[in-house]
Amino acid sequence: MKVIAAYLLAVLGNNKNPSAKDIKNILASVGAEADDDRIELLLSEVKGKDIEDIIASGREKLASVPSGGGAVAVAAAPGRGSGGGAAPAAAEAKKEEKVEEKEESDDDMGFSLFD
């Protein structure tokens, strides 16, 4: 990731074709080690390609990846006709759990078994 980030920083700095030396200089400026193999792999993969096209292609690929969490939002939304009482009950349960955790930690009060 750090090699990709350094490459993108070089591109943002108006260097349309960063070299391995440019990437190494950026990494060295923040105290990161430069892995020559990874730099060469990245440069070979992006050679002759426009970075904006690469990013657009990546976004298309990520759009098809399920991110999870969508089902939770749908399940938490109250349906039509329901009173919507599930959400307040869940909130109360969370509050109760937090209170119990505090009480358990206070029981010890800094004393151990071997004092």
C-alpha positions in Angstrom: 0.0 0.0 0.0 2.8 2.4 0.8 4.3 2.0 -2.7 0.9 2.7 -4.3 0.4 5.7 -2.0 3.8 7.1 -2.9 3.1 6.6 -6.6 -0.3 8.4 -6.3 1.4 11.2 -4.4 3.9 11.6 -7.2 1.1 11.7 -9.8 -0.8 14.3 -7.7 2.4 16.3 -7.8 2.1 16.5 -11.6 4.6 13.8 -12.3 2.6 11.7 -14.8 5.2 8.9 -15.0 6.9 8.5 -11.6 10.1 6.5 -11.7 11.3 4.1 -9.1 13.7 6.8 -7.8 10.7 9.2 -7.4 8.8 6.6 -5.3 11.9 5.8 -3.2 12.4 9.5 -2.5 8.8 9.9 -1.3 9.0 6.8 0.9 12.4 7.9 2.3 11.0 11.4 3.2 8.6 9.7 5.7 11.1 7.1 6.9 9.5 4.1 5.2 11.6 1.4 3.6 11.3 1.0 -0.2 10.9 -2.6 -1.5 12.4 -2.6 -5.0 10.4 -5.7 -6.1 7.1 -4.1 -5.2 8.0 -0.8 -6.9 9.1 -2.6 -10.1 5.9 -4.6 -10.0 3.7 -1.5 -9.6 5.6 0.3 -12.4 5.2 -2.6 -14.8 1.5 -2.8 -14.1 0.8 0.9 -14.6 3.2 1.4 -17.5 1.4 3.1 -20.4 -1.9 3.5 -18.5 -3.6 6.6 -17.3 -4.1 6.6 -13.6 -7.6 8.0 -13.9 -8.6 5.1 -16.0 -7.1 2.6 -13.5 -9.0 4.3 -10.6 -12.3 4.2 -12.6 -11.7 0.5 -13.4 -11.1 -0.2 -9.8 -14.3 1.6 -8.7 -16.3 -0.5 -11.2 -14.8 -3.7 -9.7 -15.5 -2.5 -6.1 -19.1 -1.7 -7.0 -19.9 -5.4 -7.5 -18.3 -6.4 -4.1 -20.9 -6.9 -1.4 -20.0 -4.7 1.5 -22.2 -6.2 4.1 -24.2 -4.1 6.6 -27.0 -3.5 4.1 -29.1 -6.3 5.6 -28.7 -4.8 9.1 -30.0 -1.4 8.0 -33.0 -3.1 6.3 -33.7 -5.3 9.3 -33.5 -2.4 11.7 -35.9 -0.2 9.7 -39.5 -0.5 11.1 -42.0 -1.9 8.6 -45.3 -0.3 7.7 -47.9 -0.7 10.2 -45.5 -1.8 13.0 -45.2 0.4 15.9 -41.5 0.7 15.5 -41.1 -0.5 19.1 -38.1 -2.8 18.2 -35.6 0.1 18.0 -36.3 1.6 21.4 -36.2 -1.9 23.0 -32.8 -2.6 21.4 -31.5 0.8 22.7 -32.6 -0.1 26.2 -30.9 -3.4 26.0 -27.6 -1.8 25.1 -27.9 0.7 27.9 -28.6 -2.1 30.4 -25.5 -4.0 29.2 -23.3 -1.0 29.6 -24.6 -0.5 33.2 -23.9 -4.1 34.1 -20.3 -3.9 32.7 -19.6 -0.9 35.0 -21.0 -2.7 38.0 -18.9 -5.7 37.4 -15.7 -3.7 37.1 -16.6 -1.7 40.3 -17.0 -4.9 42.3 -13.2 -5.5 42.4 -12.4 -1.9 43.6 -8.7 -2.5 43.2 -8.4 -5.3 45.7 -7.0 -8.6 44.5 -7.3 -12.1 46.0 -3.7 -12.1 47.3 -3.6 -8.8 49.1 
